[in-house]
Amino acid sequence: MDIRDLEDFLAVLEHGSILGAAEELGLAQPGLSRRMRALEGSLGVQLLTRSSQGIAPTVYGSLLERHARLVLRHQQQALDELRSLRDGVEGHARVGVAPALSGLLPPAIARLSEERPGLTFSVVEGTYESLVRDLRTGEIDGAFSLLVPGYANEGLSVRKLVEDPVLVFCNPTHGLAKKRKVRLSALAKERWALINRPRAIIEMFRTLAAARGLDSPNVCVETDSLDLLKSLVVRGSFLTALPRGAMSAELASRGVVSLKVDGLPTLAAGFLHRQEVLPPAVDLLLDEVASRARA
């Protein structure tokens, strides 16, 4: 089995037929059929099923498909890095970021882009679950995320960046904004908008309230959009709870204030990646973010 076998196999799956794949690859249909049978023979399993609806992968075929896509992505990544080194270009970083940490990346990317104009970046935003899925399938090389208590990270390496305190935020005109200290019992009566990925923040408040014999907070809005969450707090009467870093820009511009509430925990922010060597561009970005997170 070689790279061409994998490319031919994926083409057959994408077209759902030998004929369509053969036309795309510039091969004769009988020749491609023989290649697929030879691939199955070399592996000792049936990879494809044929029906009136077309060709579909067996359970063995689905497994090979996942690994084939990873192999071809790694091959392309290796070629890109070699060309970048040859041409004096620094490379490309493909990373994901959780909404609550999205404020970490812009200044780091801006500085690296100024210092190393050859660097390019692809950044996707997602929930913890979607970022881990994209890591496992090779869509991204690493992800900046809150490290969710109780989640297993089998097969992934984790680099902790910073412990960030969870704070309660409101806009400066809110009735609680001027209080020197706010009791948890007062918070239970307010309207809340909370990020729902990770759910650790929502569950944190429910656990705290239950431990003190209080009603659960009145969560009116749950969203995975950090922009929406910030807008609800800055422009309305909602409270929210986030790590300090997620609201750093709004704190600096005085669009929000943080309330003094005892007993709130900290959440760890970290970088997750597969257990392999990172591309140089990702290493540069990780080092820049880590230095800023520690500052």
C-alpha atoms as one frame of an Amber mdcrd trajectory, in Angstrom:
protein
   0.000   0.000   0.000   1.414   3.395  -1.006   0.274   7.008  -1.220  -1.249
   6.488  -4.651  -3.355   3.586  -3.323  -4.739   5.886  -0.623  -5.457   8.687
  -3.101  -7.276   6.275  -5.429  -9.255   4.776  -2.530 -10.411   8.210  -1.287
 -11.354   9.247  -4.832 -13.595   6.180  -5.142 -15.313   7.019  -1.846 -15.773
  10.684  -2.761 -17.372   9.838  -6.108 -19.272   6.780  -4.870 -18.307   4.935
  -8.035 -15.286   3.460  -9.794 -16.242   5.190 -13.047 -16.406   8.691 -11.579
 -13.129   8.241  -9.718 -11.415   6.790 -12.806 -12.459   9.786 -14.912 -11.102
  12.224 -12.318  -7.830  10.314 -11.961  -7.381   9.819 -15.720  -7.449   6.042
 -15.413  -9.367   3.293 -17.160 -12.257   1.933 -15.096 -11.049  -1.724 -15.252
  -7.574  -0.662 -14.137  -8.906   1.215 -11.107 -11.154  -1.730 -10.220  -8.098
  -4.008 -10.261  -6.201  -1.564  -8.019  -9.041  -1.575  -5.459  -9.199  -5.384
  -5.466  -5.419  -5.560  -5.081  -5.569  -3.131  -2.140  -8.246  -5.260  -0.455
  -6.184  -8.375  -1.127  -3.013  -6.885   0.346  -4.879  -5.908   3.528  -6.929
  -9.101   3.770 -10.238  -7.262   4.332 -13.154  -6.000   2.254 -13.008  -2.212
   2.048 -15.932  -1.437  -0.267 -19.498  -2.601  -0.767 -21.240  -2.232  -4.104
 -24.978  -1.714  -4.573 -27.426  -0.025  -6.941 -26.903   3.176  -4.928 -23.150
   3.113  -5.571 -20.047   2.258  -3.581 -19.790   2.705   0.192 -17.088   1.832
   2.727 -17.319  -1.190   4.989 -16.323  -0.848   8.637 -12.762  -1.607   7.506
 -13.058   0.941   4.725 -14.236   3.650   7.131 -11.244   2.977   9.378  -8.827
   3.148   6.452 -10.509   6.341   5.212  -9.805   8.146   8.498  -6.164   7.112
   8.500  -5.743   7.809   4.781  -6.897  11.391   5.225  -4.446  11.861   8.096
  -1.568  10.384   6.078  -2.275  12.655   3.107  -2.589  15.716   5.354   0.759
  14.890   6.976   2.314  14.413   3.553   1.027  17.825   2.427   2.196  19.420
   5.669   5.680  17.976   5.179   5.815  19.270   1.603   4.597  22.721   2.681
   7.216  22.948   5.415  10.005  21.824   3.063   8.963  24.401   0.472   8.754
  27.072   3.164  12.250  26.254   4.352  13.554  26.238   0.776  11.896  29.559
  -0.057  12.742  31.286   3.215   9.097  31.399   4.296   8.375  30.703   7.952
   5.370  28.428   7.491   1.689  28.049   8.303  -0.105  27.496  11.621  -3.510
  25.779  11.772  -5.006  26.203  15.233  -8.337  26.269  17.003  -9.453  28.428
  19.899 -12.312  28.279  22.387 -14.456  31.453  22.518 -13.430  32.239  26.102
  -9.757  32.402  25.034 -10.155  34.149  21.681  -8.665  37.337  23.129  -5.264
  35.625  23.519  -4.565  35.199  19.811  -4.931  38.615  18.069  -1.985  40.364
  19.784   0.219  37.276  19.426  -0.596  36.886  15.726  -0.149  40.625  15.117
   3.342  40.627  16.643   4.483  37.487  14.835   3.155  38.807  11.517   5.194
  41.987  11.958   8.375  40.166  12.947   8.022  37.305  10.451   6.032  38.450
   7.395   6.185  34.960   5.878   3.996  33.446   8.582   0.373  32.634   7.739
  -2.400  31.458  10.042  -5.654  29.529   9.861  -7.773  29.912  13.000 -11.088
  28.201  13.727 -13.267  28.891  16.759 -15.136  26.043  18.382 -16.310  24.306
  21.504 -14.003  22.039  23.489 -15.645  19.003  21.898 -15.369  20.274  18.317
 -11.745  21.350  18.770 -10.766  17.924  20.118 -12.568  16.299  17.175 -10.701
  18.516  14.687  -7.417  17.644  16.411  -8.059  13.924  16.156  -8.959  14.150
  12.444  -5.968  16.365  11.639  -7.976  19.423  10.608  -5.917  21.552  13.040
  -2.488  21.107  14.622  -3.393  22.411  18.080  -6.098  24.136  20.095  -6.193
  26.815  22.787  -8.944  25.885  25.210 -10.047  25.935  28.806  -9.031  22.608
  30.310 -12.350  21.180  31.325 -12.394  19.225  34.618 -13.486  15.626  34.138
 -12.759  15.460  30.404 -10.367  12.760  29.218  -7.641  13.750  26.775  -6.416
  10.302  25.744  -3.961  10.500  22.887  -3.481  14.263  23.258  -0.702  16.255
  24.858  -1.648  19.217  27.040   0.478  22.246  27.864  -1.007  24.343  30.659
  -0.655  28.063  29.943  -2.200  29.921  32.857  -4.658  29.637  35.741  -7.286
  32.308  35.133  -9.766  33.343  37.869 -13.446  33.220  36.993 -15.021  36.634
  37.612 -18.579  37.968  37.511 -19.065  40.855  35.074 -21.787  43.463  34.517
 -21.964  46.831  32.801 -21.040  49.923  34.854 -24.676  51.078  35.154 -25.882
  47.820  36.725 -27.277  48.096  40.251 -24.542  45.833  41.653 -21.653  47.663
  39.975 -21.036  50.099  42.828 -21.133  47.551  45.648 -17.810  46.828  47.329
 -18.751  43.177  47.789 -21.612  41.081  46.459 -23.117  38.086  48.229 -23.832
  34.945  46.285 -27.452  35.120  47.445 -27.842  38.468  45.632 -26.504  36.987
  42.396 -29.162  34.273  42.353 -31.855  36.917  41.818 -30.204  38.444  38.730
 -30.567  37.553  35.067 -27.594  35.622  33.713 -26.105  34.992  30.287 -23.497
  32.205  30.352 -21.206  30.469  27.915 -22.403  26.873  27.545 -19.113  25.366
  26.360 -17.502  24.363  28.607 -20.439  23.711  30.900 -18.043  23.860  33.851
 -18.920  27.529  34.403 -22.668  26.881  34.557 -22.222  23.839  36.783 -19.874
  25.826  39.030 -22.643  28.242  39.977 -25.198  25.513  40.494 -22.794  23.648
  42.781 -21.955  26.786  44.779 -25.621  27.657  45.193 -26.587  24.151  46.277
 -23.726  24.054  48.808 -25.057  27.240  50.434 -28.731  26.286  50.287 -29.524
  28.864  47.605 -31.607  28.719  44.457 -29.740  28.073  41.212 -28.897  31.209
  39.222 -31.527  32.494  36.802 -29.808  31.605  33.527 -31.814  33.350  30.792
 -29.319  32.871  27.940 -26.898  30.051  27.192 -24.704  30.493  24.123 -21.399
  29.337  22.626 -20.917  32.799  21.069 -18.569  34.977  23.119 -19.454  38.044
  21.012 -23.154  37.634  21.795 -22.404  37.109  25.474 -20.299  40.262  25.682
 -22.944  42.297  23.859 -25.665  41.160  26.285 -23.555  42.292  29.243 -22.166
  45.544  27.789 -25.522  46.715  26.419 -27.965  45.154  28.837 -28.620  44.186
  32.427 -27.278  40.630  32.281 -24.528  39.236  34.480 -22.012  36.756  33.162
 -19.063  34.755  34.507 -15.893  34.213  32.508 -12.148  33.901  33.023 -10.611
  37.367  33.371  -8.735  37.054  30.083 -11.943  36.683  28.093 -13.063  40.181
  29.139  -9.669  41.914  29.163 -10.508  44.320  26.318 -13.888  45.267  27.818
 -12.319  45.806  31.240  -9.653  48.059  29.722 -12.274  50.145  27.868 -14.542
  50.241  30.950 -17.349  48.588  29.037 -17.753  46.165  31.951 -16.763  45.951
  35.607 -15.997  42.873  37.679 -17.833  42.220  40.932 -16.131  41.142  44.143
 -17.621  37.720  44.871 -16.006  35.227  47.250 -15.627  31.538  46.520 -15.284
  31.587  42.727 -12.755  29.093  41.312 -10.031  29.384  38.699  -9.982  27.552
  35.377  -6.819  26.426  33.617  -6.206  27.524  30.044  -4.028  25.273  27.918
  -2.886  24.147  24.498  -3.894  20.697  23.283  -2.195  18.840  20.434  -1.548
  15.364  19.152   1.523  13.615  20.523   3.874  14.522  17.695   6.243  17.274
  16.621   4.452  20.571  16.033   5.027  22.582  12.840   7.511  25.435  13.456
   4.854  28.119  12.916   2.625  26.562  15.582   5.571  26.394  18.003   6.228
  30.105  17.436   2.580  30.993  18.023   2.368  28.812  21.136   5.503  30.399
  22.627   4.180  33.903  21.930   0.764  33.171  23.481   2.365  31.455  26.475
   4.631  34.440  27.193   1.687  36.821  27.001  -0.487  34.604  29.203   2.196
  34.577  31.894   2.704  38.379  31.760
